Amino acid sequence: MLRNAATAAAATATMIRRRSTVATVVNSMLLRSLKEHYLEVSKMAPPPKVSPPEPFTIVKGALESEGPVLKRSYKNEEISIYVMRLANLTPGAEEGGAGDEDDGINQLFIHVDVAKPDQEDSLHFLCGLYPDALGIHSVTLRPSLEKSGFLAAAKKYNGPEFEDLDERIRDKFHDYILERGINESLFPFLQAWLYVKDHKNLMRWFKSVGTFLNASAN
């Protein structure tokens, strides 16, 4: 009986060593692959440097946060612009279609927050931005995005669907944001900015996962 127990213990120890060896090999292969891709991505050429159209200025630290990218003042208003890819709002929208050009950054969504110092709520526009056009998807009155959080749900009645509004009202809303400099001239900068942000996030991901695996291996 003692011999059988010793044999079983030895078999178990051998199995554990084998599993440990396999895990070490897998970790090593994964780390090597991550390093190769990290070096490959690090060599990617950045897009040409583009400045935002005046009078918009880049928000400090925007690349490291989910906050606004651009800001400007207009009379007594503070205008903030947030940007994201179409795919971030509609997952799968870029799959298997002609919209895959340039990594899917040929169509953007921008959130325009128009705030006034004496108003608790701000006027919020969700717009589709393209190289040669801008279209409004919705208009809502809600707490400022910086105070309530990016994409915070409106607590009040959202208003009618934008397309259900009278055409003259829709045209006036377009005039309203155009007067504040919200137009397709923003596209080149925001496209390049998203590329840089995506690149930084990817590099950070490779590095973080590699650090975790290295710690596991040790």
Accessible surface in RSA format (square Angstrom, percent):
REM  Atomic radii and reference values for relative SASA: ProtOr
REM  Chains: A
REM  Algorithm: Lee & Richards
REM  Probe-radius: 1.40
REM  Slices: 20
REM RES _ NUM      All-atoms   Total-Side   Main-Chain    Non-polar    All polar
REM                ABS   REL    ABS   REL    ABS   REL    ABS   REL    ABS   REL
RES MET A   1   194.57 100.8 153.94 101.9  40.63  96.7 115.28  98.0  79.29 105.0
RES LEU A   2   157.21  87.6 151.46 108.4   5.74  14.4 151.89 106.7   5.32  14.3
RES ARG A   3   198.95  83.5 190.15  96.9   8.80  21.0  72.43  99.0 126.53  76.7
RES ASN A   4   107.86  74.4 102.03  98.6   5.83  14.0  25.63  61.7  82.23  79.5
RES ALA A   5    59.44  54.7  46.38  71.6  13.06  29.7  54.84  77.2   4.60  12.2
RES ALA A   6    63.00  57.9  49.83  76.9  13.17  30.0  58.03  81.7   4.97  13.2
RES THR A   7    85.96  61.1  80.15  81.3   5.81  13.9  67.21  90.3  18.75  28.4
RES ALA A   8    57.77  53.1  49.81  76.9   7.96  18.1  56.63  79.8   1.14   3.0
RES ALA A   9    63.01  57.9  50.46  77.9  12.55  28.5  58.07  81.8   4.93  13.1
RES ALA A  10    58.35  53.7  49.80  76.9   8.55  19.5  57.43  80.9   0.92   2.4
RES ALA A  11    56.23  51.7  46.03  71.0  10.20  23.2  53.05  74.7   3.18   8.4
RES THR A  12    74.49  53.0  72.29  73.3   2.20   5.2  48.71  65.4  25.79  39.0
RES ALA A  13    39.66  36.5  35.07  54.1   4.60  10.5  38.47  54.2   1.19   3.2
RES THR A  14    44.63  31.7  44.60  45.2   0.03   0.1  29.88  40.1  14.76  22.3
RES MET A  15    97.68  50.6  96.47  63.8   1.20   2.9  78.49  66.7  19.19  25.4
RES ILE A  16   105.37  60.0 104.21  77.6   1.16   2.8 104.71  75.4   0.65   1.8
RES ARG A  17   145.00  60.9 142.03  72.4   2.98   7.1  72.36  98.9  72.64  44.0
RES ARG A  18   164.54  69.1 161.04  82.1   3.50   8.3  54.01  73.8 110.53  67.0
RES ARG A  19   160.39  67.3 153.92  78.5   6.46  15.4  57.21  78.2 103.17  62.5
RES SER A  20    63.06  53.3  54.79  73.1   8.27  19.1  27.84  59.3  35.22  49.3
RES THR A  21    82.98  59.0  78.41  79.5   4.57  10.9  58.01  77.9  24.97  37.7
RES VAL A  22    91.41  60.2  89.73  81.2   1.68   4.1  91.41  79.4   0.00   0.0
RES ALA A  23    56.25  51.7  49.09  75.8   7.16  16.3  55.41  78.0   0.84   2.2
RES THR A  24    83.62  59.5  78.46  79.5   5.16  12.3  61.78  83.0  21.83  33.0
RES VAL A  25    76.20  50.1  74.18  67.2   2.02   4.9  76.20  66.2   0.00   0.0
RES VAL A  26    82.12  54.0  80.68  73.0   1.44   3.5  81.53  70.8   0.59   1.6
RES ASN A  27    31.08  21.4  31.08  30.0   0.00   0.0   1.59   3.8  29.49  28.5
RES SER A  28    52.31  44.2  45.62  60.9   6.69  15.4  24.31  51.8  28.00  39.2
RES MET A  29   109.89  56.9 104.60  69.2   5.29  12.6  87.52  74.4  22.37  29.6
RES LEU A  30    79.41  44.2  75.31  53.9   4.10  10.3  78.98  55.5   0.44   1.2
RES LEU A  31    36.64  20.4  33.45  23.9   3.18   8.0  33.71  23.7   2.92   7.9
RES ARG A  32   129.98  54.6 124.53  63.5   5.44  13.0  54.35  74.3  75.63  45.8
RES SER A  33    44.62  37.7  43.05  57.5   1.58   3.6  21.27  45.3  23.36  32.7
RES LEU A  34    16.78   9.3  16.02  11.5   0.76   1.9  16.73  11.7   0.06   0.1
RES LYS A  35   134.58  65.7 128.86  79.1   5.72  13.6  77.49  69.7  57.08  60.8
RES GLU A  36   100.84  57.9  94.22  71.3   6.62  15.8  39.78  76.9  61.06  49.8
RES HIS A  37    87.58  47.9  87.35  60.7   0.23   0.6  56.06  57.8  31.52  36.7
RES TYR A  38    68.98  32.2  68.98  39.2   0.00   0.0  40.37  30.3  28.62  35.3
RES LEU A  39    81.22  45.2  81.22  58.1   0.00   0.0  81.22  57.0   0.00   0.0
RES GLU A  40   115.43  66.3 107.25  81.1   8.18  19.5  40.46  78.3  74.97  61.2
RES VAL A  41    14.48   9.5  14.48  13.1   0.00   0.0  14.48  12.6   0.00   0.0
RES SER A  42    49.32  41.7  23.47  31.3  25.85  59.6  17.26  36.7  32.06  44.9
RES LYS A  43   166.76  81.4 135.33  83.0  31.43  74.8  89.24  80.3  77.52  82.6
RES MET A  44    88.39  45.8  71.43  47.3  16.97  40.4  68.51  58.2  19.88  26.3
RES ALA A  45    81.81  75.2  61.93  95.6  19.88  45.2  65.70  92.5  16.11  42.7
RES PRO A  46   103.53  75.5  87.66  79.9  15.87  57.7  89.53  73.9  14.00  87.0
RES PRO A  47    37.19  27.1  20.29  18.5  16.90  61.4  27.59  22.8   9.61  59.7
RES PRO A  48   113.45  82.7  99.48  90.7  13.96  50.8 111.82  92.3   1.62  10.1
RES LYS A  49   204.46  99.7 164.65 101.0  39.81  94.8 114.43 103.0  90.03  95.9
RES VAL A  50    53.13  35.0  38.21  34.6  14.92  35.9  41.69  36.2  11.44  31.0
RES SER A  51    87.22  73.7  67.79  90.5  19.44  44.8  35.52  75.6  51.71  72.4
RES PRO A  52    20.45  14.9  12.06  11.0   8.39  30.5  12.06  10.0   8.39  52.1
RES PRO A  53    37.04  27.0  25.04  22.8  12.00  43.6  37.04  30.6   0.00   0.0
RES GLU A  54   162.87  93.5 135.91 102.8  26.97  64.2  49.16  95.1 113.71  92.8
RES PRO A  55    72.36  52.7  58.91  53.7  13.44  48.9  65.04  53.7   7.32  45.5
RES PHE A  56     9.31   4.7   1.83   1.1   7.48  19.5   1.83   1.1   7.48  21.4
RES THR A  57    86.32  61.4  83.39  84.5   2.94   7.0  67.87  91.2  18.45  27.9
RES ILE A  58    91.43  52.0  68.51  51.0  22.92  55.2  68.51  49.3  22.92  62.2
RES VAL A  59    37.60  24.7  30.87  28.0   6.72  16.2  36.30  31.5   1.29   3.5
RES LYS A  60   204.03  99.5 174.44 107.0  29.59  70.5 125.39 112.9  78.64  83.8
RES GLY A  61    43.45  53.6   0.00   N/A  43.45  53.6  31.29  85.9  12.16  27.2
RES ALA A  62     3.41   3.1   0.79   1.2   2.61   5.9   1.71   2.4   1.69   4.5
RES LEU A  63    44.47  24.8  42.14  30.1   2.33   5.9  42.14  29.6   2.33   6.3
RES GLU A  64   114.13  65.5  80.20  60.7  33.93  80.8  55.88 108.1  58.25  47.6
RES SER A  65    50.59  42.7  41.38  55.2   9.20  21.2  42.67  90.9   7.92  11.1
RES GLU A  66   118.91  68.3 108.52  82.1  10.39  24.7  60.21 116.5  58.70  47.9
RES GLY A  67    24.39  30.1   0.00   N/A  24.39  30.1  17.49  48.0   6.90  15.5
RES PRO A  68    10.44   7.6   9.80   8.9   0.64   2.3   9.80   8.1   0.64   4.0
RES VAL A  69     1.81   1.2   1.81   1.6   0.00   0.0   1.81   1.6   0.00   0.0
RES LEU A  70     0.00   0.0   0.00   0.0   0.00   0.0   0.00   0.0   0.00   0.0
RES LYS A  71    48.45  23.6  48.37  29.7   0.08   0.2  22.01  19.8  26.45  28.2
RES ARG A  72    36.13  15.2  27.97  14.3   8.16  19.4   8.41  11.5  27.72  16.8
RES SER A  73    73.46  62.1  56.38  75.2  17.08  39.3  32.65  69.5  40.81  57.2
RES TYR A  74    28.73  13.4  26.90  15.3   1.83   4.8  23.11  17.4   5.62   6.9
RES LYS A  75   174.04  84.9 123.39  75.7  50.65 120.6  96.40  86.8  77.63  82.7
RES ASN A  76    86.32  59.5  69.68  67.3  16.64  40.1  42.52 102.3  43.81  42.3
RES GLU A  77     9.86   5.7   6.78   5.1   3.08   7.3   1.19   2.3   8.67   7.1
RES GLU A  78    71.25  40.9  69.94  52.9   1.31   3.1  35.63  68.9  35.62  29.1
RES ILE A  79     0.11   0.1   0.11   0.1   0.00   0.0   0.11   0.1   0.00   0.0
RES SER A  80     4.58   3.9   4.58   6.1   0.00   0.0   0.24   0.5   4.34   6.1
RES ILE A  81     0.00   0.0   0.00   0.0   0.00   0.0   0.00   0.0   0.00   0.0
RES TYR A  82     3.75   1.7   3.73   2.1   0.02   0.1   3.07   2.3   0.67   0.8
RES VAL A  83    14.50   9.5   0.00   0.0  14.50  34.9   0.00   0.0  14.50  39.3
RES MET A  84    24.85  12.9  23.66  15.7   1.19   2.8  24.85  21.1   0.00   0.0
RES ARG A  85    44.33  18.6  44.33  22.6   0.00   0.0  14.67  20.0  29.66  18.0
RES LEU A  86    33.17  18.5  33.17  23.7   0.00   0.0  33.17  23.3   0.00   0.0
RES ALA A  87    26.59  24.4  21.17  32.7   5.42  12.3  21.24  29.9   5.35  14.2
RES ASN A  88    90.97  62.7  64.36  62.2  26.61  64.1  10.17  24.5  80.81  78.1
RES LEU A  89    58.97  32.8  34.53  24.7  24.44  61.4  36.21  25.4  22.76  61.2
RES THR A  90    62.29  44.3  58.62  59.4   3.67   8.7  61.87  83.1   0.42   0.6
RES PRO A  91   120.78  88.0  92.90  84.7  27.88 101.4  95.93  79.2  24.85 154.5
RES GLY A  92    40.08  49.4   0.00   N/A  40.08  49.4  16.96  46.5  23.13  51.8
RES ALA A  93    53.11  48.8  13.64  21.1  39.46  89.8  26.74  37.7  26.36  69.8
RES GLU A  94    32.98  18.9  28.12  21.3   4.86  11.6  12.39  24.0  20.60  16.8
RES GLU A  95   141.40  81.2 116.61  88.2  24.79  59.0  47.91  92.7  93.49  76.3
RES GLY A  96    84.64 104.4   0.00   N/A  84.64 104.4  43.21 118.6  41.43  92.8
RES GLY A  97    41.12  50.7   0.00   N/A  41.12  50.7  33.01  90.6   8.11  18.2
RES ALA A  98    94.19  86.6  66.38 102.4  27.82  63.3  79.59 112.1  14.61  38.7
RES GLY A  99    33.46  41.3   0.00   N/A  33.46  41.3  26.21  71.9   7.25  16.2
RES ASP A 100    68.75  48.2  56.65  56.4  12.10  28.6  33.99  80.0  34.77  34.7
RES GLU A 101   112.79  64.8 103.82  78.5   8.97  21.4  44.23  85.6  68.56  56.0
RES ASP A 102    99.62  69.8  75.63  75.3  23.99  56.7  23.98  56.4  75.64  75.4
RES ASP A 103    95.28  66.7  79.74  79.4  15.54  36.8  22.69  53.4  72.59  72.4
RES GLY A 104     0.94   1.2   0.00   N/A   0.94   1.2   0.41   1.1   0.53   1.2
RES ILE A 105     4.59   2.6   4.59   3.4   0.00   0.0   4.59   3.3   0.00   0.0
RES ASN A 106    37.77  26.0  34.84  33.7   2.92   7.0  18.78  45.2  18.99  18.4
RES GLN A 107    38.75  21.7  38.75  28.3   0.00   0.0   6.61  14.1  32.15  24.4
RES LEU A 108     3.15   1.8   0.00   0.0   3.15   7.9   0.14   0.1   3.02   8.1
RES PHE A 109    20.50  10.3  20.50  12.7   0.00   0.0  20.50  12.4   0.00   0.0
RES ILE A 110     0.00   0.0   0.00   0.0   0.00   0.0   0.00   0.0   0.00   0.0
RES HIS A 111     4.39   2.4   4.39   3.1   0.00   0.0   4.39   4.5   0.00   0.0
RES VAL A 112     0.46   0.3   0.46   0.4   0.00   0.0   0.46   0.4   0.00   0.0
RES ASP A 113     3.20   2.2   3.20   3.2   0.00   0.0   0.00   0.0   3.20   3.2
RES VAL A 114     5.39   3.5   2.28   2.1   3.11   7.5   2.28   2.0   3.11   8.4
RES ALA A 115    25.20  23.2  24.70  38.1   0.49   1.1  24.81  34.9   0.39   1.0
RES LYS A 116    83.75  40.9  77.42  47.5   6.33  15.1  24.37  21.9  59.38  63.3
RES PRO A 117   115.60  84.2  69.83  63.7  45.77 166.4  84.10  69.4  31.50 195.7
RES ASP A 118   112.75  79.0  76.42  76.1  36.33  85.9  49.26 115.9  63.49  63.3
RES GLN A 119   100.85  56.4  90.07  65.8  10.78  25.7  15.75  33.5  85.10  64.5
RES GLU A 120   149.51  85.8 131.45  99.4  18.07  43.0  54.44 105.3  95.08  77.6
RES ASP A 121    20.22  14.2  13.36  13.3   6.86  16.2   6.37  15.0  13.86  13.8
RES SER A 122     2.50   2.1   0.56   0.8   1.93   4.5   2.50   5.3   0.00   0.0
RES LEU A 123    41.71  23.2  40.29  28.8   1.42   3.6  40.29  28.3   1.42   3.8
RES HIS A 124     7.47   4.1   7.39   5.1   0.08   0.2   6.43   6.6   1.04   1.2
RES PHE A 125     0.00   0.0   0.00   0.0   0.00   0.0   0.00   0.0   0.00   0.0
RES LEU A 126    35.69  19.9  35.69  25.5   0.00   0.0  35.69  25.1   0.00   0.0
RES CYS A 127     0.00   0.0   0.00   0.0   0.00   0.0   0.00   0.0   0.00   0.0
RES GLY A 128     1.45   1.8   0.00   N/A   1.45   1.8   1.45   4.0   0.00   0.0
RES LEU A 129     0.00   0.0   0.00   0.0   0.00   0.0   0.00   0.0   0.00   0.0
RES TYR A 130    81.80  38.2  81.80  46.5   0.00   0.0  49.78  37.4  32.02  39.5
RES PRO A 131    75.66  55.1  56.16  51.2  19.49  70.9  56.99  47.1  18.66 116.0
RES ASP A 132   118.04  82.7  95.96  95.5  22.08  52.2  39.50  93.0  78.54  78.3
RES ALA A 133    45.53  41.9  41.67  64.3   3.87   8.8  45.53  64.1   0.00   0.0
RES LEU A 134    25.59  14.3   3.82   2.7  21.77  54.7   4.50   3.2  21.09  56.7
RES GLY A 135    27.41  33.8   0.00   N/A  27.41  33.8  26.55  72.9   0.86   1.9
RES ILE A 136     8.67   4.9   0.00   0.0   8.67  20.9   0.00   0.0   8.67  23.5
RES HIS A 137    88.32  48.3  71.50  49.7  16.82  43.0  48.57  50.1  39.76  46.3
RES SER A 138    35.63  30.1  35.05  46.8   0.58   1.3  28.10  59.8   7.53  10.6
RES VAL A 139    24.11  15.9   9.53   8.6  14.58  35.1   9.53   8.3  14.58  39.5
RES THR A 140    12.41   8.8   8.83   9.0   3.58   8.5  12.29  16.5   0.13   0.2
RES LEU A 141    97.23  54.2  90.15  64.5   7.08  17.8  90.15  63.3   7.08  19.1
RES ARG A 142    31.19  13.1  30.36  15.5   0.84   2.0   2.57   3.5  28.62  17.3
RES PRO A 143    39.29  28.6  39.29  35.8   0.00   0.0  39.29  32.4   0.00   0.0
RES SER A 144    11.77   9.9  11.68  15.6   0.10   0.2   4.12   8.8   7.65  10.7
RES LEU A 145     1.79   1.0   0.09   0.1   1.71   4.3   0.09   0.1   1.71   4.6
RES GLU A 146    97.11  55.8  61.64  46.6  35.47  84.5  25.56  49.4  71.56  58.4
RES LYS A 147   163.31  79.7 123.73  75.9  39.58  94.2  90.42  81.4  72.89  77.6
RES SER A 148    49.12  41.5  15.59  20.8  33.53  77.2  26.11  55.6  23.01  32.2
RES GLY A 149    33.78  41.7   0.00   N/A  33.78  41.7  32.69  89.7   1.09   2.4
RES PHE A 150    57.04  28.5  29.54  18.3  27.50  71.6  29.54  17.9  27.50  78.7
RES LEU A 151    78.79  43.9  55.99  40.1  22.80  57.3  57.58  40.4  21.21  57.1
RES ALA A 152    28.12  25.9  17.63  27.2  10.49  23.9  27.82  39.2   0.30   0.8
RES ALA A 153    86.79  79.8  64.86 100.1  21.94  49.9  71.91 101.3  14.89  39.4
RES ALA A 154    23.35  21.5   1.19   1.8  22.15  50.4   1.34   1.9  22.01  58.3
RES LYS A 155   189.89  92.6 149.74  91.9  40.15  95.6  99.88  89.9  90.00  95.9
RES LYS A 156   126.77  61.8 111.19  68.2  15.59  37.1  85.80  77.2  40.97  43.6
RES TYR A 157   179.61  83.9 148.69  84.6  30.92  80.4 133.40 100.3  46.21  57.0
RES ASN A 158    80.35  55.4  72.52  70.1   7.83  18.9  18.12  43.6  62.23  60.2
RES GLY A 159    25.13  31.0   0.00   N/A  25.13  31.0  11.82  32.4  13.32  29.8
RES PRO A 160    74.59  54.4  55.50  50.6  19.09  69.4  63.22  52.2  11.38  70.7
RES GLU A 161   125.33  72.0 118.41  89.6   6.92  16.5  40.76  78.8  84.58  69.1
RES PHE A 162     6.32   3.2   2.79   1.7   3.53   9.2   4.30   2.6   2.01   5.8
RES GLU A 163   125.92  72.3 110.42  83.5  15.49  36.9  61.02 118.0  64.90  53.0
RES ASP A 164   108.77  76.2  75.23  74.9  33.54  79.3  24.00  56.5  84.77  84.5
RES LEU A 165    35.22  19.6  29.27  20.9   5.95  14.9  31.64  22.2   3.58   9.6
RES ASP A 166    65.89  46.2  51.03  50.8  14.86  35.1  26.98  63.5  38.91  38.8
RES GLU A 167   111.69  64.1 107.70  81.5   3.99   9.5  26.11  50.5  85.58  69.9
RES ARG A 168   179.06  75.2 177.06  90.3   2.00   4.8  77.51 105.9 101.55  61.5
RES ILE A 169    81.54  46.4  79.71  59.4   1.83   4.4  81.40  58.6   0.14   0.4
RES ARG A 170    53.47  22.5  53.47  27.3   0.00   0.0   2.64   3.6  50.84  30.8
RES ASP A 171    71.61  50.2  70.23  69.9   1.38   3.3  21.02  49.5  50.59  50.4
RES LYS A 172   142.93  69.7 137.99  84.7   4.93  11.7  87.50  78.8  55.43  59.0
RES PHE A 173    50.57  25.3  49.97  30.9   0.60   1.6  50.37  30.5   0.21   0.6
RES HIS A 174    49.19  26.9  49.19  34.2   0.00   0.0  41.64  42.9   7.55   8.8
RES ASP A 175    73.33  51.4  69.08  68.8   4.24  10.0  26.71  62.9  46.62  46.5
RES TYR A 176    55.83  26.1  51.76  29.5   4.07  10.6  49.03  36.8   6.80   8.4
RES ILE A 177     0.37   0.2   0.37   0.3   0.00   0.0   0.37   0.3   0.00   0.0
RES LEU A 178    86.66  48.3  73.86  52.8  12.80  32.2  74.22  52.1  12.44  33.5
RES GLU A 179   104.82  60.2  79.64  60.3  25.17  59.9  38.84  75.1  65.98  53.9
RES ARG A 180    20.51   8.6  20.51  10.5   0.00   0.0   0.79   1.1  19.72  12.0
RES GLY A 181    19.57  24.1   0.00   N/A  19.57  24.1  17.28  47.4   2.29   5.1
RES ILE A 182     0.59   0.3   0.59   0.4   0.00   0.0   0.59   0.4   0.00   0.0
RES ASN A 183    37.95  26.2  37.95  36.7   0.00   0.0   8.07  19.4  29.89  28.9
RES GLU A 184    70.72  40.6  68.85  52.1   1.87   4.5  17.06  33.0  53.66  43.8
RES SER A 185    56.53  47.8  39.93  53.3  16.60  38.2  44.12  94.0  12.40  17.4
RES LEU A 186     0.00   0.0   0.00   0.0   0.00   0.0   0.00   0.0   0.00   0.0
RES PHE A 187     7.21   3.6   7.21   4.5   0.00   0.0   7.21   4.4   0.00   0.0
RES PRO A 188    66.44  48.4  61.85  56.4   4.59  16.7  64.36  53.1   2.09  13.0
RES PHE A 189    10.31   5.2   9.82   6.1   0.49   1.3   9.82   6.0   0.49   1.4
RES LEU A 190     0.00   0.0   0.00   0.0   0.00   0.0   0.00   0.0   0.00   0.0
RES GLN A 191    46.73  26.1  46.73  34.2   0.00   0.0  10.32  22.0  36.41  27.6
RES ALA A 192    14.77  13.6  11.40  17.6   3.37   7.7  14.44  20.3   0.32   0.9
RES TRP A 193    20.98   8.4  16.23   7.9   4.75  11.2  19.43  10.4   1.56   2.5
RES LEU A 194     9.95   5.5   9.95   7.1   0.00   0.0   9.95   7.0   0.00   0.0
RES TYR A 195    55.98  26.1  54.31  30.9   1.68   4.4  46.26  34.8   9.72  12.0
RES VAL A 196    47.65  31.4  46.59  42.2   1.06   2.6  47.64  41.4   0.02   0.0
RES LYS A 197    19.57   9.5  19.57  12.0   0.00   0.0  16.10  14.5   3.48   3.7
RES ASP A 198    47.72  33.4  41.82  41.6   5.90  13.9  24.77  58.3  22.94  22.9
RES HIS A 199    44.74  24.4  39.99  27.8   4.75  12.1  31.94  32.9  12.80  14.9
RES LYS A 200    82.01  40.0  77.47  47.5   4.54  10.8  30.45  27.4  51.56  54.9
RES ASN A 201    60.20  41.5  55.10  53.2   5.10  12.3  24.08  57.9  36.12  34.9
RES LEU A 202    73.34  40.8  69.38  49.6   3.96   9.9  72.94  51.2   0.40   1.1
RES MET A 203    34.55  17.9  33.74  22.3   0.81   1.9  34.09  29.0   0.46   0.6
RES ARG A 204   107.99  45.3 102.64  52.3   5.35  12.7  65.25  89.2  42.75  25.9
RES TRP A 205   136.06  54.6 130.63  63.2   5.43  12.7 112.27  59.9  23.79  38.6
RES PHE A 206    22.46  11.2  18.90  11.7   3.56   9.3  19.07  11.6   3.39   9.7
RES LYS A 207   138.10  67.4 130.44  80.0   7.65  18.2  80.29  72.3  57.81  61.6
RES SER A 208    63.06  53.3  52.24  69.7  10.83  24.9  36.26  77.2  26.80  37.6
RES VAL A 209    41.37  27.2  39.07  35.4   2.30   5.6  41.37  35.9   0.00   0.0
RES GLY A 210    12.24  15.1   0.00   N/A  12.24  15.1  12.24  33.6   0.00   0.0
RES THR A 211    87.57  62.3  81.44  82.6   6.13  14.6  66.93  89.9  20.64  31.2
RES PHE A 212   141.02  70.6 135.64  84.0   5.37  14.0 140.70  85.3   0.31   0.9
RES LEU A 213    20.37  11.3  20.37  14.6   0.00   0.0  20.37  14.3   0.00   0.0
RES ASN A 214    76.97  53.1  76.97  74.4   0.00   0.0  11.76  28.3  65.21  63.0
RES ALA A 215    69.76  64.1  48.18  74.3  21.58  49.1  55.17  77.7  14.59  38.6
RES SER A 216    68.50  57.9  30.61  40.8  37.89  87.3  31.61  67.3  36.89  51.7
RES ALA A 217    59.02  54.3  20.75  32.0  38.27  87.1  28.06  39.5  30.96  82.0
RES ASN A 218   155.54 107.3  91.60  88.5  63.94 154.0  46.83 112.7 108.71 105.1
END  Absolute sums over single chains surface
CHAIN  1 A    14013.0      11633.6       2379.5       8459.0       5554.1
END  Absolute sums over all chains
TOTAL         14013.0      11633.6       2379.5       8459.0       5554.1
